[in-house]
Amino acid sequence: MTENQFESTVVVEISPQTEELVESEMAGETDELKRETKALIEALKRRAQAEAESAGTLTRETYLNAVRQAREALEGEKLIERDRLERSFAVVQEEAEKNWHLLLKEISEFGDRLQNAAKAAWEAFNAPRPES
């Protein structure tokens, strides 16, 4: 790290509601992804509340606008995650298809070898024998 670069760490208190929401909706995701999503939700909630309070009073319309902005931001995150998951699935599917084709090729080659071995055994079995 150079002198001009630094990393800041912000401690964000996660509400029980956010904790429960993220854990239930993102089961199976990495801890880092869950942690970052929780922090994003809390930041959006704080920003929505700050914007609503800066308007003077917490009116219904101001609150709805702040909630709408938070939802749109989260949906944007979900789209990014869905795209990433779809790309990952496509890669896994391509690998599975490639492996399937390799397996079929190996089975075909094995079948050919068995057929050749059976033919060789049959020819050896039916070969003329010297008379004793």
Salt bridges, closest charged atoms under 4 A:
GLU19 OE2 - LYS38 NZ 2.69
GLU23 OE1 - LYS34 NZ 3.14
GLU23 OE2 - LYS38 NZ 2.75
GLU42 OE2 - LYS45 NZ 3.37
GLU51 OE2 - ARG47 NE 2.77
GLU75 OE1 - ARG71 NH1 3.03
GLU81 OE2 - ARG84 NH1 3.38
GLU86 OE2 - ARG82 NE 3.89
GLU95 OE2 - LYS98 NZ 3.55
